[in-house]
Amino acid sequence: MNKTSIALIALSIAIIGCAKFQNEIASNGGLFGSYKGDYIVRNDSGGKIMDVWVLHDVIVQSVESGSGWLFRDQNGNPVHLGGDVKVIRISNSGDVRLSDWHEYHAEFSTKSYQELYAK
């Protein structure tokens, strides 16, 4: 093995070991490019949960032209969100599970998310 090969291997290990790079890989779903995954997207207003999307096999991305988020719901409709939004990409090893969440939209319910699903 020549010095160039050794240097490239060392650089690759250093980059992959970088915490920021590891966060980006987890966020994108892979090392090269972005890949679909399962997400929980929560939209709050005034300290109350207004919407919860439980999404399977989608991409949730930050909007390039400003602040906010863009994804397609389970019906294929594009959804743009801004403001108080929490986006969680579900990993197989995490404490957060899709089954812990319920799809919810305040405009279709007379009760709050907490009233309906508090444990």
DAGIKA-V416372 format. One record per backbone hydrogen bond with DSSP energy under -1.0 kcal/mol. CO is the residue of the C=O (numbers start at 1). NH is the residue of the N-H. If there is no record, write none. Layout:
BEGIN
co=CO nh=NH
co=CO nh=NH
END
This chain:
BEGIN
co=2 nh=6
co=3 nh=7
co=4 nh=8
co=5 nh=9
co=6 nh=10
co=7 nh=11
co=8 nh=12
co=9 nh=13
co=10 nh=14
co=11 nh=15
co=12 nh=16
co=13 nh=17
co=15 nh=18
co=18 nh=22
co=19 nh=23
co=20 nh=24
co=21 nh=25
co=22 nh=26
co=23 nh=27
co=24 nh=28
co=25 nh=29
co=25 nh=30
co=28 nh=35
co=37 nh=58
co=38 nh=90
co=39 nh=55
co=40 nh=88
co=41 nh=53
co=42 nh=86
co=43 nh=50
co=43 nh=51
co=45 nh=48
co=48 nh=45
co=50 nh=106
co=51 nh=43
co=52 nh=104
co=53 nh=41
co=55 nh=39
co=58 nh=37
co=61 nh=70
co=68 nh=63
co=69 nh=81
co=70 nh=61
co=71 nh=79
co=73 nh=76
co=77 nh=73
co=79 nh=71
co=81 nh=69
co=83 nh=85
co=84 nh=44
co=86 nh=42
co=88 nh=40
co=97 nh=100
co=98 nh=101
co=104 nh=52
co=105 nh=108
co=106 nh=109
co=112 nh=116
co=113 nh=117
co=114 nh=118
END
